[in-house]
Amino acid sequence: MKSKRLKYRELSKKDISRLFEIYSNTEAMKYRESPVMITIDDANEMLIRDEEVKKKNYEFRFGIELITNSEMIGTVMYQPLSDKAIIGYSIDEKYWNNGYATEIVAFIVNYLKEKKFRQIDAWVKIENKASIRVLEKNNFSVISQTLYPNSVYCVLYL
C-alpha cells in the first residue's frame, strides 16, 4: 500500500530497533497516552501485542516507510468498531513538519473508506496542536466533549 511519498506495510521483527527509537523519544511520546519505551524489549512486546490484537480483529497497525529509501518513519493504526474506526499515528520526531502526518491521515481515511467504514474518530492530546491541524486539514471536525478533559475528539463522517 502506498501514498505519494510513503509505503505502508506489516510490521516485523526487523522493525524492533526503529520502533524502540520512535517510541522511546520522550518529546514525541508526551503526545501519546502510552508510556515511553524504556528497553528494546518494550518494542518486542509491542509487536507481540499487535499480533494478538490483529488476530482478534481489535486493532491493525502498519509500519510507514519512505518510498525513497525504505526508512521506517512511524506507524499508523486503526481499531474497527462496527461501521466506525478509531485511528492513531506516530511519527519519528526528525520527520515532523514535512507534511507526512497529513499524507498518512489522508491515506488511512481512503483505506477505511474503501473498507466501507462510515465514521473515523481520533483522540488527540489537547496540547498536540499540530496533530489537531493535520486532522482538520483532512476534513475532521473537532467535537466538544467532557469525557476526556485532556483530549480533543475529532470525527470524520464518510
N, C-alpha and C positions, 0 to 999 in steps of 0.2 A: 504494500500500500504506500502511496506517495502523494505528496503535495508539491508545490513548486520547488522548494529547496530541501525538503525533508523526506525521509523514509521512515515508515512505522513498521515495527516488527515485534515478534515474540521475544521476550527476554530469555536469557540463558545463563548458565554458569559463567560463561566468558564475560558477562557484564558485572560480575560481583565487585570488582575493584572500582569501576566507574560509578556504580550505584552508591558505593561507600563514599566516594569523593563528593558526589552530588548531595547525598542525604546526611553527610557529617558536617556540612557547611553551616555554621551557626547563624550567619547573616541570612542565608536563604531560608533556613528552617524556622526562623522566627515568624514566618508567614504561614506555617503549617501547624496542624493540631498534633501530628505525630511527633514523637521525641527525636532529637538529634541522634544519629547513629554514633556509637562510641567505638565499636570494634568492627572489623571486617565480617565477623560472624553475624552481626546485625543485618548486613546486606544479604548474606546467605539465607538467614531466617526469613527475610522479606520475600525472596524468591520461592522458598518452600510454602509460605503463606499464600502467595499469589497463585501458585499451582493448585492448592487446596480450594481456595475460593472460586477459582475458574471452573474447577470440576463441578462445583455446586451451583454454577451459573449466578454467583453472587457478585463477582467483580472481575473485570477484564482489564489488564494493564499491558501497555505496549511500550517498548523502547523507542526512542526517537533519535535518529541519527542524521547527520548532514549527508546529503547526496554526494557532495564534492569529495569528501574524504572518509566517510563512514564513521566519523567520531560520534559516539553517543552523547547527546546534549541534555537528555532528560527523559521523562516518562509522561504518559497520558493514560488516564483510566476512566472507566465508566462502570456504574452499578445499575443494572436494569431493574426497574420496579414497574411491572405491568407495561403500560404504554408510555412510561416516562423513564428517564435515566438521569443519574447524578454524575457529573463529570468532575475531574480534578487533573491537574498537571503540575509538574515540577521541572524547572529548567536550571541547569548549572549556571551559577551567577555570572560566570565570564561570558555567557551568551545573552544576558539581559540587554534590553534596549536595541535589539536588532530586528524587531518585528516577528520573531519566531513564535511568541505566545499567540499573537493574533492569527498567524498561519495555522498553528496547532489547533486552536479552538475552531477555526473555520473547517479544518479537516474533520474533527470529531463530530461537529454538527452535521456535516454532509454524510458522514459514515452512519450516524444514528438515524438520520432522515431516511437513508436507503433501507435501514432495518425497520422502518415504519414506526419509530417512536414518535409520539405526538408532543412531548414536552421534555425539555432539558433543564435541569436545575444545577446550580453551582453555589456553593457556600464559600465566602472569601472573608478572611480576617479583615476587620474594619480598617486597619492601618495599611493594608495592601492596595493602595490606590491604583497602582499600575495594573494589577490584575482586574480590578473593577473596570478600568478603562478598556482593557482588552475585551472583556465580555460585552460591554456596551457597544464597542466597535463591531461586534458580531451580532448585534441586534437583541441582546439580552436586556431585560428590564430589571431595574433594582426595585424590589418589593419590600415595603415596610414590614418589619416583623419584630417581635419581642422575645421569641423563644430562645435565641442565642444572642445576647446583647453585644458580644464582642465580634459578631459576624454580620456580613451583608449577604442577603439572599437575592440571587439573580435567577431569572427564569426566561426561557425562550419557548414560545409556543410554535410548533411547526405546522 
